[in-house]
Amino acid sequence: MREVDVGGNIRNELRKLLKTYRPSQLDEQLTTACPFYEPENRELTSAYRLIHDMAKSKILVKLQMKLDEISVVSELPLEFGRVDGAAGNEIVLTSKDSDIFLFIEIKTGNVKLVQPAIYTILRGTKTLVAELRTGDILTINVSLAEKIVEELLEHMKAKEILKESGKKIPGLECRYCGADCEFRESVKWKWSVDPLKSLPDILGNVDTVVDKIAAEISREIQNRSKRVCEAEA
């Protein structure tokens, strides 16, 4: 039997976890093995944020122009954190009951799965993760979100048991861990990647990503219309 049940129990356990971690920090918790791992505060160049915001702005503008029958919003605040974008019939920034079709997360660097899964599972809204370096779209629906978050919660529980017994699992992750530990390498992790190197690919994939998101929205509209017709029949 799994330690974490699906549905309401997952949401309750997740909300407890989110009192300690931000959604953006939890992918790293799932991909690290050592129970004593602590995220290191990394001061990244503002170019990363600039590139991300540039791509996000272009995608949302092109998407709104392409589908003028829907509403698009940027930086929608949620219960925990905020999502890069959302699309729906009517979007009210302060309302949890807005008619939102889906959330949109823009990734110009490493792709995250836990973060969008958290948004999906807490609001019951599908999240599309747009990977700008490849032009791919990943779809996180509610059932997949529950599976991802379930694995996260079980992993965190297992690491907590190891932590209580003092067991450490050193490895490559020690290079970018912020914990004061004897296994941490003396040479700190150095970021040497040029943030502008992938800019041509990122901007070149904007139209591809917009087309894929628009197609998903059109399918969602059709599915909703079909459900309404079936309910009225």
C-alpha positions in Angstrom: 0.0 0.0 0.0 1.3 3.5 -0.9 1.9 5.9 2.0 0.0 8.8 0.3 -3.5 8.4 -1.0 -4.7 10.2 -4.1 -7.1 13.1 -4.1 -7.8 15.2 -1.0 -5.1 13.6 1.1 -2.4 14.5 -1.5 -3.6 18.1 -1.5 -3.6 18.3 2.3 -0.1 16.8 2.5 1.1 19.1 -0.3 -0.2 22.2 1.4 1.8 21.3 4.5 4.9 20.9 2.4 4.3 24.3 0.8 4.6 26.0 4.1 8.3 25.2 4.0 9.1 25.1 0.3 8.1 27.2 -2.7 6.7 25.3 -5.7 9.8 26.2 -7.7 12.1 24.5 -5.1 10.4 21.1 -5.1 11.7 19.7 -8.4 15.1 19.9 -6.9 14.0 18.1 -3.8 12.6 15.2 -5.9 15.8 14.9 -8.0 18.3 15.0 -5.0 19.0 11.9 -2.9 20.6 13.2 0.2 18.1 14.0 3.0 20.4 16.8 4.2 20.4 18.5 0.9 19.7 22.3 1.1 19.2 24.5 -2.0 22.0 27.0 -2.3 21.1 30.6 -2.9 22.5 31.2 -6.4 22.8 34.7 -7.7 22.1 34.2 -11.4 22.6 36.9 -14.0 19.4 38.9 -14.6 19.8 37.9 -18.3 18.0 34.6 -17.4 15.0 36.5 -16.1 15.1 38.9 -19.1 15.1 36.1 -21.6 12.3 34.3 -19.8 10.1 37.4 -19.6 10.8 38.3 -23.2 9.7 34.8 -24.4 6.6 34.8 -22.1 5.5 38.2 -23.3 5.8 37.3 -27.0 4.0 34.0 -26.5 1.0 35.5 -24.6 0.7 38.4 -27.1 0.8 36.1 -30.1 -1.6 33.7 -28.5 -4.2 36.4 -27.7 -4.0 37.7 -31.3 -4.4 34.2 -32.6 -7.4 33.3 -30.5 -9.4 36.5 -29.8 -12.4 34.5 -28.6 -10.5 33.6 -25.4 -8.9 35.7 -22.7 -5.2 35.5 -21.8 -3.6 36.7 -18.6 0.0 37.0 -17.5 1.4 36.1 -14.1 -1.8 34.8 -12.5 -1.5 34.6 -8.7 -2.4 31.3 -7.2 -2.7 29.9 -3.7 1.0 29.2 -3.7 3.1 31.2 -6.1 2.0 32.3 -9.6 1.7 30.8 -13.0 3.3 32.4 -16.1 0.0 32.6 -18.0 -3.5 31.3 -18.2 -6.2 31.2 -20.9 -10.0 30.9 -20.5 -13.4 32.4 -21.2 -13.2 35.0 -18.4 -10.2 35.5 -16.1 -10.5 37.5 -12.9 -7.2 38.0 -11.2 -8.7 37.8 -7.7 -11.2 35.0 -8.3 -10.6 31.3 -7.8 -13.8 30.6 -9.8 -12.7 32.1 -13.1 -13.5 30.0 -16.2 -9.9 29.1 -16.9 -9.1 26.4 -19.6 -5.5 25.9 -18.7 -2.3 27.3 -17.2 0.8 28.1 -19.2 4.3 27.7 -17.8 7.2 29.0 -19.9 10.6 27.3 -19.5 13.7 28.8 -21.2 16.1 26.7 -19.1 15.6 23.5 -17.2 12.1 22.0 -17.4 10.3 21.4 -14.2 7.5 18.9 -13.6 6.7 19.2 -9.9 6.0 22.9 -10.1 3.3 22.7 -12.8 1.9 19.6 -11.2 1.4 21.6 -8.0 -0.5 24.3 -9.9 -2.6 21.7 -11.6 -3.5 19.6 -8.5 -4.4 22.5 -6.3 -6.7 24.1 -8.9 -7.8 21.1 -10.9 -6.6 23.0 -14.1 -4.4 21.4 -16.8 -1.0 23.0 -17.2 1.0 23.3 -20.4 4.7 23.5 -20.0 6.3 25.2 -23.0 10.0 24.2 -23.4 11.3 27.0 -25.5 14.7 25.5 -26.3 13.1 22.6 -28.1 9.6 23.9 -29.0 8.0 21.0 -27.2 4.8 21.2 -25.1 4.3 19.0 -22.0 0.8 18.5 -20.8 0.2 18.1 -17.1 -3.3 17.0 -16.4 -4.9 16.2 -13.0 -4.2 12.5 -13.0 -0.5 13.0 -14.0 -0.2 15.8 -11.5 -1.4 13.5 -8.7 1.1 10.9 -9.7 4.0 13.4 -9.7 3.1 14.9 -6.4 2.5 11.5 -4.9 6.0 10.5 -5.8 7.3 13.8 -4.4 5.6 13.3 -1.0 6.7 9.7 -0.7 10.3 10.7 -1.5 10.2 13.5 1.0 8.9 11.2 3.7 11.6 8.6 3.0 14.3 11.3 3.1 13.0 12.5 6.4 13.3 9.0 7.9 17.0 8.9 6.7 17.6 12.3 8.1 16.3 11.4 11.5 18.8 8.4 11.5 21.7 10.7 10.3 22.2 8.9 7.0 23.7 11.0 4.3 23.9 10.2 0.6 26.8 12.1 -0.9 27.3 12.5 -4.6 27.5 15.1 -7.4 24.7 17.1 -5.9 27.1 18.0 -3.1 28.7 20.6 -5.5 25.6 22.8 -5.4 24.2 22.0 -2.0 24.1 24.8 0.5 24.4 22.6 3.7 27.4 22.9 6.0 28.6 19.4 5.5 31.9 17.5 5.4 31.0 16.1 2.0 30.6 19.4 0.3 33.4 20.0 -2.2 35.8 22.8 -1.4 35.4 24.3 -4.9 31.9 25.8 -5.1 29.7 25.3 -8.1 30.5 27.8 -10.8 28.0 28.8 -13.5 29.8 29.0 -16.8 26.9 28.7 -19.3 26.4 31.8 -21.5 22.6 32.7 -21.0 22.5 34.2 -24.5 23.8 31.0 -26.2 20.3 29.5 -26.5 18.5 32.8 -27.3 18.2 32.2 -31.1 16.6 28.8 -30.5 14.3 30.2 -27.8 13.0 33.1 -29.9 12.9 30.8 -33.0 10.5 28.4 -31.2 8.0 31.0 -30.1 5.7 30.6 -33.0 5.8 26.8 -32.8 4.9 26.9 -29.1 2.1 29.4 -29.8 0.6 27.1 -32.5 0.7 24.1 -30.1 -0.9 26.0 -27.2 -3.6 27.4 -29.5 -4.3 23.9 -30.8 -4.7 22.6 -27.2 -7.0 25.5 -26.3 -9.2 24.7 -29.4 -9.4 21.1 -28.4 -10.4 22.1 -24.9 -13.1 24.4 -26.2 -14.5 21.6 -28.4 -14.5 19.2 -25.5 -16.3 21.6 -23.3 -18.9 22.3 -26.0 -19.4 18.6 -26.4 -19.9 18.1 -22.7 -22.5 20.9 -22.6 -24.4 19.3 -25.5 -24.3 15.9 -23.9 -25.6 17.4 -20.6 -28.5 19.1 -22.3 -29.4 16.1 -24.4 
